[in-house]
Amino acid sequence: MDGRALNLLGALVDALHDRMADAGTQVSGLGASAPAALATLQACPGESVESLSRVLGITNSGAVRLVDRLAGAGLVERRPGRDARSIAVHLTPAGSAVALQIVSRRRETLRHALAGLRPQERAVLGTMVERVLAELSTDRHSADRICRLCDYVICPQDRCPVERAVA
């Protein structure tokens, strides 16, 4: 791939990221990490604050503040964790509804972006994306971070190239 094609790919990644981030922020009404936190908790109920911080790529104190904001908005609740020192974070019914909207808006943003491609082109792109994602999935941490906004209904773990790469 030449330099221009790499540059165009970078611009595409940036544009898609911006549109998906904007959609997630509009739905949640909170900061940039909130959509990924809600989507993660939808897929993995009861994550600890520490686990959320790793998946989201934020500090532990940042994750605590995020959970405080989400709880204040009525989207999550804290419950006892696996041990006396930990707290499990769960979505409330309102939080679950918002998480589903976030994942849906992400899917629609991507569908719109790819609408100009023919079905065969989308199929080829899907195959290429699977290979690239598998290459980027170097360990459990990278896999969790890559899939933090994924739709686990459409891409269950047994079919996920990211999960298969780290299994």
Contacts in CASP RR format, 6 or more apart in sequence:
PFRMAT RR
TARGET T0000
AUTHOR 0000-0000-0000
METHOD contacts of the structure
MODEL  1
MDGRALNLLGALVDALHDRMADAGTQVSGLGASAPAALATLQACPGESVE
SLSRVLGITNSGAVRLVDRLAGAGLVERRPGRDARSIAVHLTPAGSAVAL
QIVSRRRETLRHALAGLRPQERAVLGTMVERVLAELSTDRHSADRICRLC
DYVICPQDRCPVERAVA
1 9 0 8 1.000
15 113 0 8 1.000
16 109 0 8 1.000
16 110 0 8 1.000
16 113 0 8 1.000
19 109 0 8 1.000
19 113 0 8 1.000
20 105 0 8 1.000
20 106 0 8 1.000
20 109 0 8 1.000
20 110 0 8 1.000
20 149 0 8 1.000
21 32 0 8 1.000
21 35 0 8 1.000
23 102 0 8 1.000
23 105 0 8 1.000
23 106 0 8 1.000
23 108 0 8 1.000
23 109 0 8 1.000
24 34 0 8 1.000
24 35 0 8 1.000
24 102 0 8 1.000
24 105 0 8 1.000
24 106 0 8 1.000
25 31 0 8 1.000
25 32 0 8 1.000
25 34 0 8 1.000
25 35 0 8 1.000
26 105 0 8 1.000
27 35 0 8 1.000
27 98 0 8 1.000
27 101 0 8 1.000
27 102 0 8 1.000
27 105 0 8 1.000
28 34 0 8 1.000
28 35 0 8 1.000
28 38 0 8 1.000
28 75 0 8 1.000
28 98 0 8 1.000
28 102 0 8 1.000
29 73 0 8 1.000
30 69 0 8 1.000
30 70 0 8 1.000
30 73 0 8 1.000
31 69 0 8 1.000
33 56 0 8 1.000
33 58 0 8 1.000
33 66 0 8 1.000
34 66 0 8 1.000
34 69 0 8 1.000
34 70 0 8 1.000
35 102 0 8 1.000
35 149 0 8 1.000
36 55 0 8 1.000
36 56 0 8 1.000
36 148 0 8 1.000
36 149 0 8 1.000
37 52 0 8 1.000
37 56 0 8 1.000
37 66 0 8 1.000
37 67 0 8 1.000
37 70 0 8 1.000
37 76 0 8 1.000
38 70 0 8 1.000
38 75 0 8 1.000
38 76 0 8 1.000
38 91 0 8 1.000
38 95 0 8 1.000
38 98 0 8 1.000
38 99 0 8 1.000
38 102 0 8 1.000
39 99 0 8 1.000
39 102 0 8 1.000
39 103 0 8 1.000
39 148 0 8 1.000
39 149 0 8 1.000
39 150 0 8 1.000
40 47 0 8 1.000
40 52 0 8 1.000
40 55 0 8 1.000
40 56 0 8 1.000
40 148 0 8 1.000
40 149 0 8 1.000
41 47 0 8 1.000
41 52 0 8 1.000
41 76 0 8 1.000
41 89 0 8 1.000
41 90 0 8 1.000
41 91 0 8 1.000
41 99 0 8 1.000
42 91 0 8 1.000
42 96 0 8 1.000
42 99 0 8 1.000
42 100 0 8 1.000
42 103 0 8 1.000
43 147 0 8 1.000
43 150 0 8 1.000
43 152 0 8 1.000
45 90 0 8 1.000
45 91 0 8 1.000
46 79 0 8 1.000
46 81 0 8 1.000
46 88 0 8 1.000
46 89 0 8 1.000
46 90 0 8 1.000
47 55 0 8 1.000
47 88 0 8 1.000
47 89 0 8 1.000
48 81 0 8 1.000
48 82 0 8 1.000
48 86 0 8 1.000
48 87 0 8 1.000
48 88 0 8 1.000
48 89 0 8 1.000
49 60 0 8 1.000
49 63 0 8 1.000
49 64 0 8 1.000
49 67 0 8 1.000
49 86 0 8 1.000
49 87 0 8 1.000
49 89 0 8 1.000
50 60 0 8 1.000
50 63 0 8 1.000
50 86 0 8 1.000
52 63 0 8 1.000
52 66 0 8 1.000
52 67 0 8 1.000
52 89 0 8 1.000
53 59 0 8 1.000
53 60 0 8 1.000
53 62 0 8 1.000
53 63 0 8 1.000
54 141 0 8 1.000
54 144 0 8 1.000
54 145 0 8 1.000
55 144 0 8 1.000
55 145 0 8 1.000
55 148 0 8 1.000
56 63 0 8 1.000
56 66 0 8 1.000
56 145 0 8 1.000
56 148 0 8 1.000
57 145 0 8 1.000
58 66 0 8 1.000
67 76 0 8 1.000
67 78 0 8 1.000
67 89 0 8 1.000
70 76 0 8 1.000
70 89 0 8 1.000
70 95 0 8 1.000
71 77 0 8 1.000
71 78 0 8 1.000
74 92 0 8 1.000
74 94 0 8 1.000
74 95 0 8 1.000
75 91 0 8 1.000
75 92 0 8 1.000
75 94 0 8 1.000
75 95 0 8 1.000
75 98 0 8 1.000
76 89 0 8 1.000
76 90 0 8 1.000
76 91 0 8 1.000
76 92 0 8 1.000
76 95 0 8 1.000
77 89 0 8 1.000
77 90 0 8 1.000
77 92 0 8 1.000
78 87 0 8 1.000
78 88 0 8 1.000
78 89 0 8 1.000
78 90 0 8 1.000
79 87 0 8 1.000
79 88 0 8 1.000
79 89 0 8 1.000
79 90 0 8 1.000
80 87 0 8 1.000
80 88 0 8 1.000
81 87 0 8 1.000
81 88 0 8 1.000
82 88 0 8 1.000
91 99 0 8 1.000
102 149 0 8 1.000
103 149 0 8 1.000
103 150 0 8 1.000
103 151 0 8 1.000
106 149 0 8 1.000
106 151 0 8 1.000
107 151 0 8 1.000
107 154 0 8 1.000
114 122 0 8 1.000
114 125 0 8 1.000
117 125 0 8 1.000
130 161 0 8 1.000
131 161 0 8 1.000
133 146 0 8 1.000
133 161 0 8 1.000
133 162 0 8 1.000
133 165 0 8 1.000
134 161 0 8 1.000
134 162 0 8 1.000
134 164 0 8 1.000
134 165 0 8 1.000
135 165 0 8 1.000
136 142 0 8 1.000
136 146 0 8 1.000
136 162 0 8 1.000
137 143 0 8 1.000
137 146 0 8 1.000
137 161 0 8 1.000
137 162 0 8 1.000
137 163 0 8 1.000
137 165 0 8 1.000
137 166 0 8 1.000
138 166 0 8 1.000
139 166 0 8 1.000
140 166 0 8 1.000
142 166 0 8 1.000
143 162 0 8 1.000
143 163 0 8 1.000
143 165 0 8 1.000
143 166 0 8 1.000
146 162 0 8 1.000
147 160 0 8 1.000
147 162 0 8 1.000
147 163 0 8 1.000
150 160 0 8 1.000
157 163 0 8 1.000
END
